[in-house]
Amino acid sequence: MGYNLTVTPKGYGGLIEMVVGIDDEGKLIDIKILSHTETPGLGAKAADPAFSDQFEKKNVDRIVITKSAPTEENEVQAISGATITSSAVADGVNTALEYWSKNLKGEGNK
């Protein structure tokens, strides 16, 4: 069991509509970009598995974007040339994690 939370962070080209999957323990399951208006070839890569798969199965309270290869569990490598978009996606994930922590934590066991 878990939760799918829809969030819409503001990216470089506009709003990014995405779903964040979180299990009952607060672990990220996956993210899915539903729609965006990001720059083709740059920010649009946020929907590609090469970027979005980095969020899978992370057991963290907060995601941090890094320009280099991640060295910590909470780090995700930014898309080259699309730091604003990368940060927006991380902000969306962090918003979902915060919402889960404040409003849904412990609900799955009831």
C-alpha positions in Angstrom: 0.0 0.0 0.0 1.1 3.6 -0.4 0.1 7.0 -1.7 0.3 8.7 -5.1 0.5 12.4 -4.6 0.1 14.9 -7.5 2.2 18.0 -7.3 2.8 20.9 -9.7 6.1 22.6 -9.1 7.1 25.6 -11.3 9.9 24.7 -13.7 11.8 26.8 -16.2 9.1 26.7 -18.9 6.0 26.6 -16.6 4.3 24.1 -14.3 5.4 20.5 -14.2 2.6 18.2 -13.3 3.9 15.0 -11.7 2.9 12.1 -9.4 5.1 11.1 -6.5 4.6 7.5 -5.1 5.4 7.1 -1.4 4.9 3.9 0.5 3.4 3.6 4.0 6.9 4.0 5.6 7.6 7.3 3.7 10.0 5.7 1.2 9.9 7.1 -2.3 8.5 4.5 -4.7 8.8 6.4 -8.0 7.9 9.6 -9.8 6.1 10.2 -13.0 6.0 13.4 -15.0 2.5 13.8 -16.4 2.9 17.0 -18.3 5.3 19.9 -18.7 6.3 22.8 -21.0 10.1 22.5 -20.5 12.6 23.1 -23.2 12.9 20.1 -25.6 16.3 18.4 -25.3 17.0 20.0 -22.0 14.3 20.3 -19.2 12.1 17.9 -21.1 14.6 15.2 -20.1 13.0 15.3 -16.6 10.5 12.8 -17.9 13.2 10.4 -19.2 14.1 7.4 -17.0 17.7 8.5 -16.9 16.6 11.3 -14.6 13.4 10.1 -13.0 14.7 6.7 -12.1 17.2 8.3 -9.7 14.3 9.0 -7.3 13.2 5.4 -7.1 13.3 3.6 -3.7 15.0 6.4 -1.8 14.4 6.4 1.9 14.9 10.1 2.6 13.1 13.1 4.1 14.4 15.5 1.5 15.9 15.3 -2.0 18.9 17.5 -2.9 20.0 18.2 -6.5 23.7 18.0 -7.2 25.6 18.9 -10.4 28.0 16.0 -10.0 27.5 12.3 -9.4 25.5 11.7 -6.2 27.5 10.6 -3.1 24.7 10.6 -0.6 21.3 8.7 -0.5 19.3 12.0 -0.7 21.2 13.3 -3.8 20.0 13.2 -7.4 22.2 14.4 -10.3 20.7 17.4 -12.2 20.1 17.3 -15.9 23.0 19.0 -17.6 21.8 22.4 -18.8 18.5 22.1 -16.9 19.3 22.8 -13.3 16.1 24.9 -12.8 13.9 22.0 -14.1 15.9 19.5 -12.0 15.4 21.6 -8.9 11.7 22.0 -9.6 11.2 18.2 -9.8 13.1 17.8 -6.5 10.9 20.6 -5.0 7.8 18.7 -6.1 9.1 15.5 -4.5 10.0 17.3 -1.3 6.6 18.9 -1.2 5.0 15.4 -1.5 7.3 14.0 1.2 6.5 16.9 3.5 2.8 16.4 2.9 3.1 12.7 3.6 5.0 13.3 6.8 2.5 15.9 8.2 -0.8 14.4 7.0 -0.5 10.7 6.0 2.3 9.2 8.2 0.8 6.3 10.1 -2.5 6.3 8.2 -1.6 3.2 6.3 -1.6 1.1 9.4 -5.1 2.0 10.5 
